[in-house]
Amino acid sequence: MAEPKYEWIDYGVANGVATVTFNAPRFGNALGLKGLQEFLDALYRSEARDDVGAVVLTGRGKAFCSGFNLKEVPAKDLDVETIAAHFRVVAMWWHQILHLLTRMPKPILAAVNGVAAGSGLGMTLCSDMAVCKDTASFFPAWHTIGIANDATTSYSLAKIVGFRRAMEWMLTNRTVSAQEALEWNVVNRVYDEANFEKNVAIIARELADAPTHLQGIAKAGFHMGWRQSIEEATEFEIQNVMKTVRHPHFHKMLTKFLSGEQKSDKPQVNLPT
């Protein structure tokens, strides 16, 4: 079967494993609207194919995924409603992807090869398993650009890392290392550069070879056991995002980002040791 040709992602199926590779390293694998549409299409194809037993998500270059591509925000005149309309459309596509990651009756493995920021972090949390390189890092990012946390973190983060750690992480907005991510259950395993791809392939093949229908039942049962549905959680998230997109603080931070000033002015709380 010929695989589709995408612009922002690479997609392939081998040995029962579908692999989606984010392929925009110049943007830290941040995804714009076209990239999100391609990603969702690849996920739907993976769900429908009988020869796919597991899906791997990974990135090309030094980043896993840096969330959504701020370069696409129509910020020329900083018109509030134009920017808000853009965020609403992008959020709709991201939420469809994140919902599908939790609903697809096949295991999803996040192979975090580098930075996972914003929706890249949310995608890691929504995956059924996650492994990372020892050089990977995880960063909430939302408060850096002046908007509310999104990408299902109100649904997934506290459930995975615990309430206190979730609050600490979001309120301090700090970068978490691979080892700390392991201690916090954000990832299942950490591998060095030399062994990362080999171990990802082993895990993915074992997931693909297992009884998919039983994996799907377990996955659905775990998510149903959580009190709030992902749809309800993300609906509140986008309401918060839309409020903060209209706030002057966001426009100040967006202007800094687009002018290149943001890199040297990342808001972060340093906790005493």
C-alpha positions as CSV (number, residue, x, y, z in Angstrom):
1,M,0.0,0.0,0.0
2,A,1.4,3.4,-1.1
3,E,1.8,5.7,1.8
4,P,0.5,9.3,1.5
5,K,3.0,12.1,0.9
6,Y,2.8,14.8,3.6
7,E,4.6,18.1,3.9
8,W,4.9,18.6,7.7
9,I,5.1,15.0,8.8
10,D,6.6,11.7,7.6
11,Y,4.4,8.6,7.8
12,G,5.2,4.9,7.3
13,V,4.1,1.5,8.3
14,A,6.5,-1.4,9.0
15,N,6.2,-4.6,11.0
16,G,2.7,-3.7,12.3
17,V,3.9,-0.2,13.5
18,A,2.8,3.1,12.1
19,T,5.3,5.8,12.7
20,V,4.4,9.5,12.5
21,T,7.5,11.7,12.5
22,F,7.1,15.5,12.9
23,N,9.2,17.0,10.2
24,A,9.6,20.7,10.7
25,P,12.8,21.0,12.6
26,R,13.3,24.6,11.6
27,F,10.2,25.4,13.8
28,G,11.1,22.9,16.6
29,N,8.5,20.6,15.0
30,A,5.7,23.1,16.0
31,L,2.7,22.3,14.0
32,G,0.6,24.9,12.0
33,L,-2.8,24.2,10.6
34,K,-1.6,22.2,7.6
35,G,0.6,20.1,9.8
36,L,-2.3,19.4,12.2
37,Q,-4.5,18.3,9.4
38,E,-1.8,16.0,8.1
39,F,-1.2,14.5,11.5
40,L,-4.9,13.8,12.1
41,D,-5.2,12.2,8.7
42,A,-2.2,9.9,9.5
43,L,-3.8,9.0,12.8
44,Y,-7.2,8.1,11.1
45,R,-5.3,6.0,8.5
46,S,-3.5,4.2,11.3
47,E,-6.8,3.5,13.2
48,A,-8.4,2.1,10.1
49,R,-5.6,-0.2,8.9
50,D,-5.8,-3.8,10.0
51,D,-2.0,-4.1,9.5
52,V,-1.3,-1.5,12.2
53,G,-1.1,-2.7,15.8
54,A,0.6,0.3,17.4
55,V,1.5,3.9,16.5
56,V,4.7,5.7,17.3
57,L,5.0,9.5,17.5
58,T,8.4,11.1,17.2
59,G,10.2,14.1,15.8
60,R,13.0,14.9,13.5
61,G,16.0,16.9,14.7
62,K,16.4,18.2,18.2
63,A,12.7,18.6,19.1
64,F,9.8,16.2,19.6
65,C,7.1,18.8,19.2
66,S,7.0,22.5,20.3
67,G,3.3,22.8,20.2
68,F,1.5,25.0,17.7
69,N,3.4,27.3,15.3
70,L,3.1,30.9,16.6
71,K,4.6,32.1,13.3
72,E,1.2,31.4,11.7
73,V,-0.7,33.7,14.1
74,P,-2.1,36.6,12.0
75,A,-0.5,39.2,14.2
76,K,0.3,41.9,11.7
77,D,-2.2,44.4,13.1
78,L,-2.7,42.6,16.5
79,D,-6.4,42.6,15.9
80,V,-7.8,40.7,18.9
81,E,-10.7,39.0,17.1
82,T,-8.7,37.9,14.1
83,I,-6.1,36.3,16.4
84,A,-8.9,34.8,18.6
85,A,-10.5,33.2,15.5
86,H,-7.1,31.7,14.5
87,F,-6.7,30.2,17.9
88,R,-10.2,28.7,17.9
89,V,-9.6,26.9,14.6
90,V,-6.1,25.6,15.6
91,A,-7.5,24.5,19.0
92,M,-10.3,22.5,17.2
93,W,-7.7,20.5,15.2
94,W,-5.4,19.9,18.2
95,H,-8.3,18.7,20.3
96,Q,-9.5,16.3,17.6
97,I,-5.9,14.9,17.6
98,L,-5.7,14.6,21.3
99,H,-9.1,13.1,21.6
100,L,-8.2,10.5,19.0
101,L,-5.0,9.6,20.8
102,T,-7.0,8.7,23.9
103,R,-9.8,7.0,22.0
104,M,-8.0,5.0,19.4
105,P,-8.2,1.3,20.3
106,K,-4.6,0.8,19.6
107,P,-1.5,1.7,21.7
108,I,0.2,5.0,21.1
109,L,3.9,5.3,22.0
110,A,5.4,8.7,22.3
111,A,9.1,8.5,21.4
112,V,10.3,11.8,22.7
113,N,13.6,12.6,21.0
114,G,14.0,16.2,22.2
115,V,12.0,19.1,23.5
116,A,8.3,18.5,24.2
117,A,6.7,21.9,24.8
118,G,3.1,23.0,25.1
119,S,0.9,20.7,23.0
120,G,4.0,18.5,22.6
121,L,3.9,17.9,26.3
122,G,0.1,17.4,26.1
123,M,0.5,14.8,23.4
124,T,3.1,13.0,25.5
125,L,0.6,12.9,28.4
126,C,-2.2,11.6,26.1
127,S,-0.1,8.8,24.7
128,D,-0.5,5.3,26.3
129,M,3.3,5.0,26.9
130,A,6.2,7.4,26.5
131,V,9.9,7.0,26.3
132,C,12.5,9.7,25.8
133,K,16.2,10.4,25.2
134,D,18.2,11.4,28.2
135,T,18.7,14.8,26.6
136,A,14.9,15.4,26.2
137,S,13.1,18.1,28.1
138,F,9.5,18.9,28.9
139,F,8.2,22.5,29.2
140,P,4.6,23.7,29.7
141,A,5.2,26.9,27.6
142,W,1.6,28.3,27.8
143,H,2.4,30.9,30.4
144,T,5.5,31.9,28.5
145,I,3.3,33.3,25.7
146,G,0.6,34.6,28.0
147,I,-2.2,32.1,27.5
148,A,-3.9,29.5,29.7
149,N,-2.7,25.9,29.8
150,D,-4.3,23.7,27.1
151,A,-3.7,20.4,25.3
152,T,-5.7,18.3,27.8
153,T,-3.4,19.2,30.7
154,S,-6.4,19.8,32.9
155,Y,-7.5,16.3,32.1
156,S,-4.2,14.4,32.1
157,L,-1.4,16.2,34.1
158,A,-2.6,15.8,37.7
159,K,-3.7,12.3,37.0
160,I,-0.3,11.3,35.8
161,V,2.1,13.3,38.1
162,G,-0.2,14.0,41.1
163,F,-1.9,17.2,42.1
164,R,1.0,18.9,44.0
165,R,3.5,18.2,41.2
166,A,1.0,19.3,38.5
167,M,0.4,22.6,40.3
168,E,4.2,23.1,40.9
169,W,5.0,22.5,37.3
170,M,2.3,24.8,35.9
171,L,2.8,27.6,38.4
172,T,6.6,27.7,38.1
173,N,6.6,27.1,34.3
174,R,9.9,25.4,34.5
175,T,11.6,22.9,32.2
176,V,11.7,19.4,33.5
177,S,14.6,17.1,32.5
178,A,14.3,13.6,31.2
179,Q,15.3,12.0,34.5
180,E,12.8,14.1,36.5
181,A,10.1,13.3,33.9
182,L,10.8,9.6,34.6
183,E,10.5,10.2,38.3
184,W,7.2,12.0,37.8
185,N,5.7,9.2,35.5
186,V,5.6,11.5,32.5
187,V,7.7,8.9,30.7
188,N,8.1,5.1,31.2
189,R,11.8,4.8,30.3
190,V,14.8,7.0,29.5
191,Y,17.5,5.9,27.0
192,D,20.7,7.4,25.8
193,E,21.3,8.5,22.2
194,A,22.9,5.3,21.2
195,N,20.1,3.1,22.4
196,F,17.0,5.2,21.9
197,E,15.8,4.2,18.4
198,K,16.7,0.5,19.0
199,N,14.6,0.4,22.2
200,V,11.7,2.4,20.6
201,A,11.6,-0.2,17.8
202,I,11.6,-3.1,20.3
203,I,8.8,-1.6,22.4
204,A,6.7,-0.6,19.4
205,R,7.0,-4.1,17.9
206,E,6.0,-5.8,21.1
207,L,3.0,-3.5,21.5
208,A,2.0,-4.2,17.9
209,D,2.3,-8.0,18.4
210,A,0.1,-8.0,21.5
211,P,-3.7,-8.6,21.2
212,T,-4.9,-5.2,20.0
213,H,-8.6,-5.7,21.0
214,L,-7.6,-6.4,24.6
215,Q,-5.2,-3.4,24.6
216,G,-8.1,-1.2,23.4
217,I,-10.4,-2.5,26.1
218,A,-7.9,-1.7,28.8
219,K,-7.2,1.7,27.3
220,A,-10.9,2.6,27.1
221,G,-11.5,1.4,30.7
222,F,-8.8,3.5,32.2
223,H,-10.0,6.6,30.5
224,M,-13.7,5.9,31.4
225,G,-12.6,5.5,35.0
226,W,-11.5,9.2,35.2
227,R,-14.3,11.4,36.4
228,Q,-14.1,14.2,33.8
229,S,-14.3,13.4,30.1
230,I,-11.6,14.7,27.8
231,E,-14.3,16.6,25.8
232,E,-15.5,18.4,29.0
233,A,-11.9,19.1,30.1
234,T,-10.8,20.5,26.7
235,E,-14.0,22.6,26.4
236,F,-13.0,24.4,29.6
237,E,-9.5,24.6,28.4
238,I,-10.4,26.4,25.1
239,Q,-12.7,28.7,27.0
240,N,-9.7,29.7,29.1
241,V,-7.5,30.0,26.1
242,M,-9.9,32.3,24.3
243,K,-10.1,34.5,27.4
244,T,-6.3,34.8,27.7
245,V,-5.9,35.3,23.9
246,R,-7.9,38.5,24.3
247,H,-5.9,39.7,27.3
248,P,-3.3,42.5,26.7
249,H,-0.6,40.3,28.4
250,F,-0.8,37.8,25.5
251,H,-0.3,40.5,22.9
252,K,2.7,41.8,24.8
253,M,4.2,38.3,25.0
254,L,3.3,37.5,21.3
255,T,5.0,40.7,20.1
256,K,8.1,39.8,22.1
257,F,8.1,36.3,20.6
258,L,7.7,37.5,17.1
259,S,10.4,40.1,17.5
260,G,12.8,37.5,18.8
261,E,13.0,38.9,22.3
262,Q,11.2,36.0,24.1
263,K,14.2,33.6,24.1
264,S,16.0,35.8,26.6
265,D,13.0,36.7,28.7
266,K,11.3,33.4,29.6
267,P,9.2,33.8,32.8
268,Q,10.2,31.2,35.3
269,V,10.0,30.7,39.0
270,N,13.1,29.3,40.6
271,L,12.3,27.2,43.7
272,P,14.9,27.0,46.4
273,T,16.6,23.6,46.9
